[in-house]
């Protein structure tokens, strides 16, 4: 039987030349029969037509990246993620990309060392210099660093998006099942004020104001580096970001503190306007900021801090000051409370503050410190009990 009912749901179970599909099909028999026809057609046109066994991951993923290149802000990042997928899964057909194949990919990626940056082209090697004796190998060889589960999940999620598009196009016969690795919890790093001062001291003159503005406003790195003078309202103490400037494709207003105003007023303004932050007359690319940040953190002895932690820090400081949650979300561009809570971190002192005062039951007041003071709640209770006794006698 290809259509049957279990409880309130109808199901279809279709087998075509060894290819089986079992899935829910609605609440009525008519809907189930229509769904069964669609499943059978999908099997015949997809897997049995041979496309899923002919199209490789390299071909389909390349087409997927090309289709999403214009409408995704992270298209360039997707291309770098796809490099590992093409290297390890590129020659497989779409029909061969099943959960065991994906799990094998994840295990192999977890065991690989991180790829080292390639040397820049056009630069000759430095002349050989006399070297001092090096320590023993076991003293200077560090353990290899491996990709994190989150990085591998971003790669697999890109593959999942491409497989789902193949399913909707009728190439894959069944819905793709893509397992993911368990990731570590959300970051809870908050940069202290003295840590920020030490980091800024070790930054180049062109990078320090960017870092300070990120700390003062909670903006994303790309929003700050792409900031243009026509978006800055110094008189109104606001930055006006348009739909095209934000990650969530929503315009928003960013308030400016006194320190943020000082940073912006100190930046030289070109005749043609352009971006606020520049190096040698050109806008600063996002990846360029990472290297001086790491060097300044190492020189200041600050460990485990990233540039994005500046955003976490600002949101956390606003929350600790008692600012309204909706106002903070509007300023930083969070659309859900769940996302906001991942950025707002709680200290141990905040938790201890919950139990610093004795709990009070509703309608019960604290007992006075001295024995001579009256107890109004106790008197009210005795009066209520006396009234109840009189009512019972009556």
N, C-alpha and C positions, 0 to 999 in steps of 0.2 A: 504494500500500500504506500503510495507516494504522498498522500495527504491524510493526516490523522489529528485527533484532538486529545490534548492532555490538560485537564483542568479547564481553564477558560481560554487557553491559547491553542491555536492551530499550528501545526508543524508540517514541513515538507521534508521528504527524504527521497532524493533523486540519485540514481546511479546510471551513468552513461559510460559504457566501455571501461568499467573499473574505476571511474572517477566518481566519488560519493560526496554528496553535500547534504547536511542535515542542519536546518536552521528554522527559527520561528517565522510564522507567516501571517500573523494578524489574529483578529478576534472572530472572524466569520469564515465559513467554508468557501464562500465566493472569493474572498480576498486571498485565501490560501491557494485556491486553484490558479488564480492569476499569478501569484508569486511562484508557484510551481512551474508555470510556463516560462516565466522570465529566467528562473534558475536553469531550466533545461536548455533554453536558448543560449544562456551564458556559457554553459558547459560545451555546447556544440560549437559555438563561434570562438570560444576562447581556447581552452586547453586542447580540445579535440581538433580545432582548426590549426593548431601547431604554433601559434604566435608566441605563447608563453614558453615554448621549448626552443624557439628560434631567436627571440629577442634577448640580448645579453644585458647585464646590469650596466655595462659601460655605455651601450647605445641608449638605453632608456634613461639612465641618470643624466647623461649629457643633454638629452632632450628636455628633461625636467628642469635642469638648471637654466637652460636657454629660455624656457617659458616663464620662469619666475624671476628672471634677471631684472626686468623693468619694474616690477611691482613689489619687490622685497628689498628692504633697506639692508638686510644682512646677506645680500646675494654674493658679495665678495667673500664673506666668511663661509658661506655654503660651499664655495669652490674649494677652499682650503680643507674643509671637512671631507669633501668628496674624494680628495686625493688618496686617503687611506682606504676608503671603500673601493675605489677603482683598483688599487694595488692588490688587495686581497680577495675581492669578490667580482672584479670587473669582467672576468671571462666566464662566470657562471650565467646560466639563463635565468630568467625570472621564475620559472617553475622550480628551479633548484634552490631558491632562496627560501628556506623553511626555517622554523625555530632551531633545529640542530645546527644548521649552517650559520645562523646568526650567533648562537652561543659559542660556536667554534671561533668565529671572528672576534668575539669579545674576549675569549681566553687568550687568543694570540696577541691582541692589542694590549692586554694587561701585562703580558710577559715581555713586551718590547720596550727597549729604552726610548726615552723621548728623543725626537729628532733634533740634532744640533743645528743652529742657524748656519746657512751656507755663507762662505766668504764673499764679499762684494766683488763684483767684476771690475776689471780695469785697474786693480791695485796689485802691484808686484809685491812679492814677499819681502819682508824686511831683511837686511843683511845679517848674516850670522854674527852673533856677539859671543864673546867668551862667557861661559856659564860657570856659575859656582857649583860645587858638588851638591847634588840633590839628595834628599833623605831617602831612606829605604822605601821600596814600593809600597809595602803594607802601610806605611805611615802617611802616604799622600794619595793613595787611590781611594776615591769616595765610592760609595755604593751607587749603582746606576739608578736614575730616577725614571719611573714608569708613568704612563698616562693615567690620569685619575678617572674613576668611574663616570664622573660628570662629563668629561670630555668625550669619552666613548659613547655615552648616551646621546650626546648631541649629534654624533655621526650616525648612530643607528636611527635616530628620529628623522634625520634627513632621508635615509633609506626608506623608512616607513611611509613618509609622505609620497615618495615616488611610487612605492608599491600600491598605495591606496589609489593613486591616480590611474595606475594600470588596471586595478580592479574595476573602477568606474568606467574605464574605457572598454571593458569587456575582454581584456587580454588575460587577466587572472580569473580563474573560475571561482575562487572562494576568497573571503575576506582575509587579508594578510594578518598573521599573528606574529608580533614583533616583541620579544621579551627585552626588558631593560634591566640594567644593573642597579643595585641599591646604592644610593648616593649618601654622602655624609649630610648631616643636618645643615640648616642655614647658617651662614657666617654670623658671628656675634662680636666681631672685633670692633671696638670703639677706640678711636685714637684720642689719647689724652692731650690736653693743651700743651704740656711741656714737650711731648713727643712731636707735635706739629711744629713747634718753634725750632726744635733741633733739626727736623727734616728740612724745613724751609731755609734754614741757614746753609745747608749743604747743596741747595739747588742752584742751577744757573739762573742768571738774572731774567731770562726769558720764560723760565718754567715756574719760578716762585709765585708770580701773581696768578697764574692759572690754578695752581694748587690751593692758594688761599681763597680764591673765588669759589672753588668747588666746596671748600670747607664752610664758607659763609652762607652759601645759597642751597647746597644739596643738589645742584644740577648734575646731570650726567656729563661725562667727559666730552662726548661728541657735541652736546649742546653748548658747552662753554667754549670749546675750540672753534666751533662754527658760528659763534656769536658775532653779529654785525652791528655796526654803530647805529643803524636805523632802528634796531630792536631795543636799544638802551634808552630809557627815559630817566635821566638823572634827576630832573625836577620832580617827577612823580615817584621816584625811588622804586622803579619797576623795570623788569626785563620782559618784553612782550614776545613770546615764542609763538610762531605760527604753526599750522598743521604740518607743514613740510619739515619743521625743525625738531619735532619730538618723536620719540620712539613709539608712542601710542597713537600717533596721527591725530592728536587733539591739541588745539591751541591752549596756552595757559599763561598766567602771569606769575613771575617770580619776584618776591619782595627782596629789596636790597638793604642790608644793614649799613651802619655807618662805615664799618671797615670795608665792606664791599664797594661802597661809593668811593672811598679813598683809592681803592685798587683801580677802579675803572677811570677815575679822573687822572690818575698818574700815567695811563697808557697813551703813547703818542698816536694821534689820529692822522691817517693819510689823507691826501687831498681828495682821493676818490672814495673815501669812506672805507668800505671793505670790512674785513674781519677785525675784531678788537685786538686779538693776540696774534703777533707775527714774529717771524724770525727771518732776518735779512730780507724783509719786504714780502715774505710769502706766508700763507696760512700754515699753521702747525698741524701736521697729520697726527692722528690719535696714537699710533704705535710709537712715535718718536718720544712721547712723554714718559714711556715706561722705563727706559734705560736710566735717565737721570733720577727718576724716583727710586729705583732699586739701589743705585749708588748712594743717594742721600740717606736712605733708610739704613744701609750697611754702615755708613760713616757715623750715623747718630746712634747706632746700636738698637734700632727699633726693629723688632722681628714680627713677622706674620701680618704685616700691614700692606694693603693694596690701595690703589687709587680709588677704587669704588667704595672702599671703607669710609672715605670722606663723606659720601652720601649717607651711609648707615649712621655715621657719627652725628651729622647735622639733624637727621630725623629723630634720633634718640635724644639729643639735647633739647629739641623743641618739645618732645613728649614729656621729658622730665620737668620742663618748666611749666607744664600744665596747659599747653596750647591745645586748642580744639582739634580733634582728630580730622574732621572734614576739612578744616583750613590747612592742616599740614598736607593732607592728601592732594588738595588742589594746588598747593605750592610746588610739590615735587612730582606731580603727574601720576599718582597711583589711582587706579580705577577700582580696586577692590580692597576691602579691609584686610583680607588674608595676606595680600602683598604688603600692605602697610605694616602688619604685625611682624613680618619677616625682617623688616628694617628697624623696628623699634625694639631695643633690647633692654632687659630688666637687670638691674644690679642686685647684689646680695643685700645691700642696705634697703633697697626698695621692698624686698621680700620681708625683711625684718621689721620694716615699718608697719606691716599688716598686724603684727602681734605686739607692737610696742605699747598699745593701749588695751586695757581690759575690755572684753566683749560685754555688751549691754543688751539684755533681752528687751523686746518691745514693751514699753510701759513700765519698766523697772529702772529706777535711778541708781546712781552710785551711792554707796554708803558714805556718809561724811567722814572726814579724817578724825575729828574729835568726837568724843562721846556726848558732849553737851548739846550738839546741834539736833534739831528736829528732823524727823524722817517723814516727809509728806506722803510718800508712796505707801509707807506702812500704815499711816493714819487713814488714808483713803481705803486701804484694804480692809481695815477693821470696820469702818463705816459701812462698806458694802456687805460684809458678813452680817452685821447687825440688821441691815435692811432685809437680808434674805431670811433671817430667823423670824422677823416679824411677819413677813409674807407667808411663811410656812405655818405659823400659829393661826393666822387669819384663815 
